Amino acid sequence: MYKIVQMVPALGWGGAQVFCIQLCNELAKYPGYEVTLISMYTYDEKKHLPLSMVDKKVKFISLGKKPGIDVKMFFKIYKTLKQIKPDVVHTHLHSGYYCFYSYFKLKYPFKKVHTLHNLAKQDAPPHGRKMFNYFFKRHIIEAVTISDEVHKSAVEEYGSFIKTLIYNGSDDVKPTALFDQTKEKINDLKKDNATKILLNVARITKQKNQKLLLEVMRELSNENVVAIILGDYVADDKSIYDELIANKPNNVHFLGKVTNVSDYLLCADAFILSSVFEGMPISLLEALSAGAIPISTPVGGVINLVSKDIGFLSDDISKQSLLKAVQLFLNADETTIQKMKNNGKTLYNKDFSMQTCTAKYNALYHSTL
């Protein structure tokens, strides 16, 4: 039995968490593999992704971490890993540096992998980056970057021994039982049948910069276009959400957190990101799979993915620049849009499916440094 542990801080509503679940599910299809998904924080069905997303063949463990720095977590992780005795421990987000104690204490050989889900300086705070540097430099942990821009930032931060780049992958988007209901809901938001739907799938944060999106949509108040924002906020960002709601134009609709994002993507004309920084957004890969045209600010791995024959990139993160990108989309003829959809789906199937991504991680797990 080949044992793999995937670890996240919590199963919150974020791209890295969705990626981790989908990676677990795909690995569980491999013959002779035993996959365990560990969440440091206690699972909360009101705040976290539904456990129905996790394949029944994947074992799920919740360690009950307390908010803030929880010293006991180092020992809980050690005890859990000692009991499982995995062949691979693959960490995501800040779960990585909670495993350092275990890596010193566990004496048998096993593969240690950490994926950087964002630009290096955004992926971990200074103390975390200092600790990662120790383990990366000594080849104790293999760092994996998810886009060309993330890789470049990791080499700048940690050095040229950062070698492994594996593009993010995602499951292809399929309609759910709620598709017809969702389509009707979206149609109710349209001005008429010709109204274009822009979809933003992102948490309400400074990083995702929905304020910029609202500013752009305000400039488009006389155009036949509507923006839908799917996403929730954490307590610290409630003031951002309140300000957005208080100042939103009539052509923007906040629908909160939904469990059937795929239905919205399949009904959208375009997928829009207004972020100030990114890694390689899972939602963007899902949009390509669904045939939604990407419109985005030129940040992180987005610039490596969205070419002129697939979507529309702004020149910078200013209102006028993103507005221009949206207008180019609105003015594009149907033949051009259809070609972009086909190109996006082809690119997704070739380089960004979860099957392709998982195969590359599996090869990494069995490789030697």
N, C-alpha and C positions, 0 to 999 in steps of 0.2 A: 504494500500500500504506500503510495506517494502522498505525503501530507503537506498541504499548503495552507498557510494562515494569511488572510488579508485583514489588515487592521486600520480602522478609522477612529477619530475621536468620538463621533456620534453619527447617526444616520439622518442628519439634517437634510433639508431640501436644497441640495447643491449639486453641481455637476460632478464634482469629485466623488461624492457619495453614490450618485447614480452609476457612475463609471465603475466604482468598486463592486457594487452589487452585480452589474452585468458581467464583469470580469469573473466574479465568483461563479455565476450561473454557467458561463461558457466553459470554465475550467472543470466544473462538475460533470460535464459531458464526456471528459476524457476518461477512458477505461483505467481503472485502478487508482484513481485520484480521490483523495478525501480532502474536502475543502471546508475550512472553518472561517467564518466571518466574525471578527471581534470588534465590538463597539466599547470604547472605554466608558462612556456615559451610559447611564440606565436608559433603556429604550422607553420613549414616550410617544404613544400612538397619536397624540394631539399635535406634537411638534415635529415628528420624524417621518421619513418615508414609510409607506405601508410595508409591513413584513410580507405581504402577499407578493411583493416584487422579488423576494428571495426564493430561489428554487428550493424545493423540499429536500433535495439531496445535499444542500449546504447547511452545515451546522452553524447556528447563531449563538454567540455568547455575549452577554452584557456584563461589564465589570463594575458598574456602580460608581463611577468617578464623581467626586465632589467638584463644585465650581472652583476655578482658580487652580493654583498649584496644589496637587494632591500627592504628597510623598508616598502614601500607601500604594498608589497606583504602580510605582516601580516594582514593588514586591508582588502585587497581584498579577501583573503581567508575567513576571518571572515564574511564579507558581503555576500559572496557566500554561505557559510555553513548556515548562518542564514536564507537565503532565501530558501534553499533546505530543511532544517531541517531534516538531515539524521538520520537514526537509527544506522548507522555504518559509521565511517570514517576510511579507511584503507590506510595507507601511505607507500610509497616505496622510498628508497634512501633518498636524503636530503630534500625531501618534508616534511619529518616528523617533523623537528624542526621549519618549517615555520607555523605549525599548533598550536604551543604551546600557542600563544596569544588567539587563538579561543577557545582552551580548557579551559582557565581561564574565558573567557568572556561569553561563551554560558552556560546558566544556566539549560537547560533541560538535562535529562540523555540520553546519547547515548554511544555506544560501540566505543572505540578507539583502533586501532590495528596498529602495525608497524612491517613490515617484514624486518629482517636483511638479505640482499642478499649476504653478504660476511662475512668473518671473522670480528669480532667486531671492531678491530683496523683499518681495511680497509673500514668498512662500513660507518664510520663517522669520521670527524676530532676531535681533542681533545675537542674543545668547544661544538661540537654536542654531543659527548659522555657524557660530563658533564651534559648537559641538559636532555638527554635521561635518565641518571641515576636517576635524580630527579623524573621523571614521572614514570619510571619502578618501582622504589623502593616503591612508594606510590600507586602502582596499578592503576594509572590513565590511563596509556597506557599498553596494553598487548603486550609484545614482542613475535614475532614468529621467530624461527630459521628454516633453510631450510635443514640442514644436521647435522650429529652427530658432525663433526668437528666445524661447525659454532656454534652449541649449546654449545660445550665445551668452545669455545672462549668467548661466551656471558656470560656464568656463571663466567668465570675468570674475565671478565671486570666489570660486573654489580652485580653479586651475585647469590646466590642459588634460589632467587625468580623468576628467568627466568625458566619457566616450559614448555612452549609450543614449540614443534617441529613438523612442518608439512613439509614433503618432498616436494620439488618443483614438479610440474607436467607440462606436455606439451600436446598439441594436437598431435594426431598421424599423421605421415607424409604421405601425399598423392601426387601423381603426378599432375602437373598442365598442362595447354595447351602447355607449352613450353618444356615438357619432351623430346619428340623426337629430338627437336632442341638442347637441352642441351646434350643429349646422343651423338649426332653427334659431338658436339663441344668437348666433353671429348675424344671421340675416336680419334679425330684429334691430341690430345696431347699425345696419346700413341705411344710407339715404335712399338708395335704389339698387337695382340688380348690378349696376356698373361700378358700385363703390368698391374701392380697393381696400383690403384689410392688411395692415401692418401689425405683426405680432412681436411683442417683446416678452421673452421668458427669462426672468431674472429676479433675484432677491432685490428688495428695495434698499439700496445702499449707495454710499458715495461712489464706490467703485463702478457700479452699473450705471450711474449718472442719468437716471430717468429725468432729472431736471432738464437736461439738454434735449431729450426727446420731446418733452412738453413744449419747450421753446420752439422747436422746429414745427411741431403740429399746430401751434398757435399761428405761425406764418402761413400754414396751409388750410386755414379755416374756410376759405372759399373754394377749396379743391374737393373733389369727390373721393376722399380718403379718410379712413378711421384707424386709430391705433388702439390695440388691446394690450394691456399689460397684465401678465400672469406672474404673480410672485407675492411673497409675504415679507415681513420685516421682523427682525429680532428687536427686543426691548430697547436696545441702545440706539436703534435707528428709527424709532417711532416718530421723532420730531421731523425727520426727513420725509416720512410718509405723510404726516399731517400737513406739512408745507406743500407737498405735491398735490394733495387732494384740495387744499384751499385755493390753489392757483391753476388747476388744470383747465384747459379749454374744453369745449363741448365735444370735440372730436376725439377725445381720449377717454378710455374706459378701463378702470382698475377692477379686475375680476378676482383678485386674490389668488390663493393657492388652490390648484385643482389636481386631481389624480389622473386625469386623462389629457395631458398636454398633447399627446399624439393627435387627438381629434382636432384640436385647434390648429396645429401645424398643417394638417391635411386640408383644412378649410382656409388657411391664410394665403394671400397672394405673395407676401414678402415677410421675411424674418428680419427684425431690426435690432441692432445693438448700438448703444450710445456710450459704451464703457470707456473709462480712462485707462484701464489696464486689464489684460486678460492673459490666460495661458493658452489653452485650446478648448474653447467652450463646447461641451457635450451638446448643448442645445443647438449650436450651429451645425454640428454634424447631423443631428436629427432633422434639422430643417432641410439640409441637402437631400437626405433620404426621402423626405416628404414632398420634395419639389417646390419648396418655398424659396423665393429668390432672396439671397442674403444682401442686406444693406448694413454697413457697419463703419464705425470709426476705425482708423488704422492702428490697432493696438495688438501687442503680443502675437500669438500664433495666427490670428485672423489674417494678417497680411500675407502669410505663407499659403493660405488656403483660398482666399477670395480674389481670383483673378478677374480680368475684364470680361472674360467669356463665361463667367459664373455668376457674378453679382456686381455690386456697386460699393466701392470704398470711398470715404471722404478723404480729403487731403490732410486733415488734422481733426482736432476735437472741438472745433468752433461751431457755432450755430450755422453760420453761412455755408460752411463746408459740408456739414451733414445735410442741410437743407438742399444743397445742390445735388447731392447723391440721391436723395429721395425724389427730387424732380426729374432726374435722369431716368429713374425707374418708372415714374408715372408717365413719362413721355415716350417710353420705349414701345415699339410696335409688337404685336402679338407673336410674330415670327421670331423676333429677337428673344423675347421672353421664353418662348418654348425651347429654343436652342439652349438658353442658359439653364433651364430646368433639366434638360437632358444631359448637359455637360456636368451639372452638379451631381446628378444621380450616378453618372458613370464614374466620376472621381470618388464618390462615397464608396461605391461597390469595389473599386480597385484598391483604395488605400485606407479607408476609414471605417470599415465594418468591424464589429466586435470580433468576428471570427478571425479576421486578418490580424487585429491587434493582439488577441489572445495567443495566437500561434507564435508571434514574436516574443511575447513574455514567456511562453513555455520554453522556447529555445534558450532564452536568457537564464531561466531557472536551472537548466541542465548544463549551462556553460561554466567554464572556470575562468577566474580573473587572471 
